[in-house]
Amino acid sequence: MINVQQAKQFINESVSYTNIQILPLLQAFGLVTANDIIATVSIPNFVQSSMDGYAIKFADKDNDLQIIGEMAAGTTESILIRNGQAARIFTGAPLPEGADTVVMQEKVAVENGMIKILDDKIILGLNVRPKGSEVTEGQVAMQKGTYLSAAAIGFLAGIGCAEVSVYSPPDVSIILTGNELQEQGKPLKFGQVYEASSFQLKAALQKAGIKNIGVMHAEDDPESLKKCLKYALATSKVVLLTGGVSVGDYDYVPAAAEACDIEQKFHKIKQKPGKPLFFGIKGTTTIFGLPGNPSSSLTCFYEYVLPALEKMMNLPGSVTKTAAIATHDYIKPQGLTHFLKAYHNNGNVTPLHAQESYRLHSFAQANCFLVLPEDSEGCKGGDSVEVHLLPL
């Protein structure tokens, strides 16, 4: 049995899969660019007004000027202004030929088709956006490794980029094990529980940007499990099994993994919840055997599976480590790292009720884990403790 730090190091060193894909711009939202993006045009591709006002020659700023026309945004034909002339202009419109400065409309007096400039602080080029001021043709507009936020998507759209090369999400398969699991919408028979793991894992995967998620249910039978696992290995780059990873008579995951030639990296971690966590590799496919208890399964997802997925997609880690002040005492024996469901607010963290591995009610209220190291005996109210903020 290994400790938490060793397990995370094994995973980080073992995960190698990356896939580069060209996607339409909106489908790339939330992903990371896999190449530099080169501007194919200059933006703006003309000298542009940044203000409603009047386009002039700066040398004419002290003269009364004749208004000879106007330029609106979207205008495709230019006009020429000569000495002693000005043109009405609107934000986003191209400057008339011969103009070099825009005076705000509030800074002029207009009478009988003439304007007098009332701005004594006017400077050459005022309220003018030079051609290529956003990006120049042939320039690197966005570097490889950039996270595609809403603003990044808008920027790329604004420079005419219709598709982008990104590190794409891996296909993921979830294999549920356990004859006790019942589908939602059907009555529970004696000894059955409603299946929840696929719902919480799919939700967490979708939050992480995973789009292709398959779900299978293997009966508590070695052959059924091997059949599902072989199919998942052939169709996915990440396989998540839930349940069947402990040492009971019906815990078939380790044997099925061996039968499918999966290289086991570790099985069992010095932690609570989620001690019987399995991790293995087959080629470029990553396999996690998660505990069957929903709370344990989701804890292991955030601590181990999500960082592996983010590495595959070159995403920054979304589980944020910080320090906070514990509001209550919590006592534990030495020997295991404890991940406590907790609530973080204004630098304080409160361990929640119902820490048992089968209970999700407190998890539904949690926004973090309060982490107590294996060599500690807990914490007291007022202690500074480690907190992992969850990407909810």
ZAMARGU-4260 file (C-alpha; in steps of 0.2 Angstrom, whole numbers, plus 5000, padded with zeros to 4 digits):
<rodrens>
0) 5000/5000/5000 | 5007/5017/4995 | 5004/5034/5001 | 4995/5048/4993 | 5010/5057/4986
5) 5017/5041/4979 | 5001/5037/4970 | 5000/5055/4962 | 5018/5053/4956 | 5014/5036/4948
10) 4999/5043/4939 | 5008/5059/4933 | 5023/5049/4927 | 5012/5036/4918 | 4999/5046/4909
15) 5005/5050/4892 | 4990/5051/4880 | 4987/5067/4870 | 4977/5069/4855 | 4977/5084/4844
20) 4962/5089/4834 | 4956/5103/4823 | 4939/5109/4829 | 4926/5122/4824 | 4929/5137/4835
25) 4914/5135/4847 | 4918/5117/4849 | 4935/5121/4855 | 4929/5132/4870 | 4937/5126/4886
30) 4951/5117/4878 | 4970/5122/4875 | 4978/5127/4858 | 4990/5114/4852 | 4999/5126/4840
35) 5003/5144/4838 | 4989/5153/4828 | 4995/5165/4815 | 4985/5180/4809 | 4980/5178/4791
40) 4974/5197/4790 | 4978/5213/4800 | 4964/5218/4812 | 4958/5231/4810 | 4962/5230/4792
45) 4960/5249/4790 | 4963/5264/4800 | 4948/5265/4811 | 4939/5278/4822 | 4936/5274/4840
50) 4924/5287/4843 | 4909/5296/4837 | 4914/5313/4831 | 4923/5322/4816 | 4938/5316/4806
55) 4950/5330/4802 | 4968/5334/4797 | 4977/5338/4813 | 4985/5353/4804 | 4968/5360/4803
60) 4963/5359/4821 | 4963/5378/4824 | 4952/5382/4808 | 4934/5382/4805 | 4931/5366/4794
65) 4917/5362/4781 | 4908/5346/4784 | 4909/5337/4767 | 4901/5320/4771 | 4900/5306/4784
70) 4908/5289/4787 | 4898/5275/4796 | 4903/5258/4802 | 4902/5246/4788 | 4905/5259/4774
75) 4914/5251/4760 | 4918/5267/4750 | 4930/5280/4756 | 4929/5299/4754 | 4943/5312/4753
80) 4945/5327/4764 | 4956/5341/4759 | 4963/5356/4769 | 4949/5365/4778 | 4937/5350/4777
85) 4930/5337/4790 | 4919/5322/4789 | 4906/5316/4802 | 4912/5299/4808 | 4906/5285/4819
90) 4914/5272/4830 | 4921/5258/4820 | 4921/5267/4803 | 4936/5269/4792 | 4945/5286/4792
95) 4942/5296/4776 | 4957/5297/4765 | 4968/5312/4771 | 4961/5312/4789 | 4973/5308/4803
100) 4963/5313/4819 | 4946/5311/4826 | 4938/5325/4837 | 4924/5319/4849 | 4907/5326/4844
105) 4906/5334/4862 | 4921/5344/4858 | 4915/5353/4843 | 4902/5367/4839 | 4892/5364/4823
110) 4884/5378/4813 | 4879/5380/4795 | 4888/5365/4789 | 4904/5370/4798 | 4913/5364/4814
115) 4924/5374/4826 | 4935/5363/4837 | 4933/5367/4856 | 4947/5354/4862 | 4963/5363/4866
120) 4971/5346/4871 | 4969/5338/4854 | 4984/5328/4848 | 4989/5320/4832 | 4980/5303/4830
125) 4968/5306/4844 | 4954/5293/4844 | 4961/5283/4829 | 4965/5265/4829 | 4979/5261/4818
130) 4978/5247/4805 | 4984/5231/4813 | 4983/5238/4831 | 4974/5222/4837 | 4985/5210/4827
135) 4996/5211/4811 | 4995/5199/4797 | 5008/5185/4799 | 5010/5188/4817 | 5007/5175/4831
140) 4990/5180/4837 | 4989/5166/4850 | 5002/5155/4857 | 5002/5136/4859 | 4996/5131/4876
145) 4983/5145/4878 | 4967/5141/4887 | 4952/5145/4876 | 4941/5155/4887 | 4925/5164/4881
150) 4936/5180/4878 | 4949/5169/4868 | 4935/5162/4857 | 4929/5180/4854 | 4947/5186/4850
155) 4949/5172/4837 | 4932/5175/4829 | 4937/5193/4828 | 4953/5189/4818 | 4943/5178/4806
160) 4948/5161/4814 | 4935/5148/4810 | 4944/5133/4817 | 4958/5129/4829 | 4970/5115/4833
165) 4968/5109/4851 | 4972/5095/4863 | 4956/5086/4862 | 4947/5077/4877 | 4949/5058/4878
170) 4935/5046/4876 | 4930/5039/4893 | 4921/5023/4897 | 4913/5020/4914 | 4910/5002/4919
175) 4898/5000/4934 | 4899/4984/4944 | 4887/4977/4957 | 4871/4966/4956 | 4864/4978/4969
180) 4862/4993/4958 | 4845/4997/4951 | 4841/5010/4938 | 4832/5026/4942 | 4813/5025/4938
185) 4812/5007/4944 | 4806/5001/4961 | 4819/4995/4973 | 4819/4977/4978 | 4825/4970/4994
190) 4844/4972/4994 | 4845/4985/4980 | 4851/5003/4979 | 4849/5016/4966 | 4864/5018/4955
195) 4872/5035/4957 | 4890/5034/4952 | 4887/5035/4933 | 4877/5051/4936 | 4890/5060/4947
200) 4905/5054/4936 | 4897/5059/4920 | 4893/5076/4927 | 4910/5079/4934 | 4918/5073/4917
205) 4907/5085/4907 | 4912/5099/4919 | 4930/5094/4914 | 4926/5096/4896 | 4924/5077/4892
210) 4911/5074/4878 | 4911/5056/4873 | 4907/5046/4888 | 4901/5028/4888 | 4892/5019/4902
215) 4891/5000/4904 | 4885/4989/4919 | 4894/4973/4922 | 4886/4959/4933 | 4896/4952/4948
220) 4903/4939/4937 | 4921/4938/4931 | 4917/4934/4912 | 4904/4949/4911 | 4917/4961/4919
225) 4931/4955/4907 | 4919/4957/4892 | 4915/4975/4897 | 4933/4979/4900 | 4939/4972/4884
230) 4926/4983/4875 | 4930/4998/4885 | 4949/4996/4881 | 4946/4995/4863 | 4935/5010/4862
235) 4941/5022/4875 | 4957/5031/4881 | 4952/5032/4899 | 4942/5018/4908 | 4934/5021/4925
240) 4927/5006/4934 | 4917/5008/4950 | 4916/4995/4963 | 4924/4978/4964 | 4941/4984/4968
245) 4943/4978/4986 | 4947/4961/4992 | 4930/4953/4994 | 4923/4937/4986 | 4914/4948/4972
250) 4928/4960/4969 | 4934/4955/4952 | 4942/4971/4945 | 4961/4967/4949 | 4959/4949/4941
255) 4950/4956/4926 | 4963/4969/4924 | 4976/4956/4924 | 4967/4945/4912 | 4966/4960/4900
260) 4985/4963/4901 | 4983/4979/4910 | 4999/4984/4919 | 4995/4987/4937 | 5004/5002/4944
265) 4996/5002/4961 | 4981/4995/4971 | 4977/5003/4988 | 4982/5020/4995 | 4985/5025/5013
270) 4969/5036/5013 | 4951/5038/5019 | 4940/5037/5010 | 4945/5027/4994 | 4959/5016/5001
275) 4956/5002/4988 | 4960/5013/4973 | 4967/5003/4957 | 4977/5012/4944 | 4984/5003/4928
280) 4990/5006/4911 | 4988/4997/4894 | 4997/5005/4880 | 4991/5023/4880 | 4975/5019/4889
285) 4973/5024/4907 | 4962/5013/4919 | 4956/5018/4936 | 4947/5006/4948 | 4936/5017/4959
290) 4928/5012/4975 | 4910/5007/4974 | 4904/5019/4988 | 4898/5035/4979 | 4907/5047/4991
295) 4924/5037/4990 | 4922/5036/4971 | 4920/5055/4969 | 4934/5059/4981 | 4946/5048/4971
300) 4939/5056/4955 | 4944/5074/4960 | 4961/5069/4968 | 4967/5057/4955 | 4957/5055/4939
305) 4953/5073/4936 | 4972/5078/4936 | 4976/5064/4924 | 4962/5070/4912 | 4969/5088/4913
310) 4986/5082/4909 | 4980/5073/4894 | 4971/5089/4888 | 4986/5101/4894 | 4974/5110/4905
315) 4979/5119/4921 | 4974/5110/4937 | 4956/5114/4942 | 4958/5108/4960 | 4966/5122/4969
320) 4976/5119/4985 | 4976/5133/4998 | 4977/5135/5017 | 4962/5139/5028 | 4958/5140/5047
325) 4948/5125/5053 | 4932/5131/5063 | 4930/5114/5072 | 4941/5100/5080 | 4942/5084/5070
330) 4951/5069/5078 | 4958/5055/5068 | 4971/5041/5071 | 4988/5042/5062 | 4991/5031/5047
335) 4980/5037/5033 | 4977/5054/5024 | 4960/5060/5027 | 4950/5069/5014 | 4936/5077/5023
340) 4920/5084/5014 | 4921/5102/5020 | 4914/5120/5016 | 4926/5134/5013 | 4921/5152/5016
345) 4932/5168/5018 | 4947/5159/5023 | 4939/5147/5035 | 4935/5129/5032 | 4921/5118/5041
350) 4922/5099/5041 | 4904/5093/5037 | 4893/5080/5045 | 4892/5062/5038 | 4910/5059/5033
355) 4906/5040/5030 | 4911/5034/5012 | 4893/5029/5007 | 4885/5046/5011 | 4883/5059/4998
360) 4872/5071/5007 | 4887/5081/5015 | 4896/5080/4998 | 4882/5089/4990 | 4885/5103/5002
365) 4904/5103/5001 | 4915/5114/4990 | 4932/5107/4996 | 4941/5094/5005 | 4950/5097/5021
370) 4965/5087/5020 | 4973/5079/5035 | 4990/5070/5032 | 4993/5052/5037 | 5005/5057/5051
375) 4993/5069/5059 | 4980/5066/5073 | 4968/5078/5066 | 4966/5097/5069 | 4959/5109/5082
380) 4948/5124/5079 | 4959/5138/5074 | 4973/5127/5066 | 4979/5132/5048 | 4975/5117/5037
385) 4977/5111/5019 | 4961/5113/5008 | 4958/5107/4991 | 4945/5118/4982 | 4934/5109/4970
390) 4929/5114/4953 | 4910/5114/4955
</rodrens>
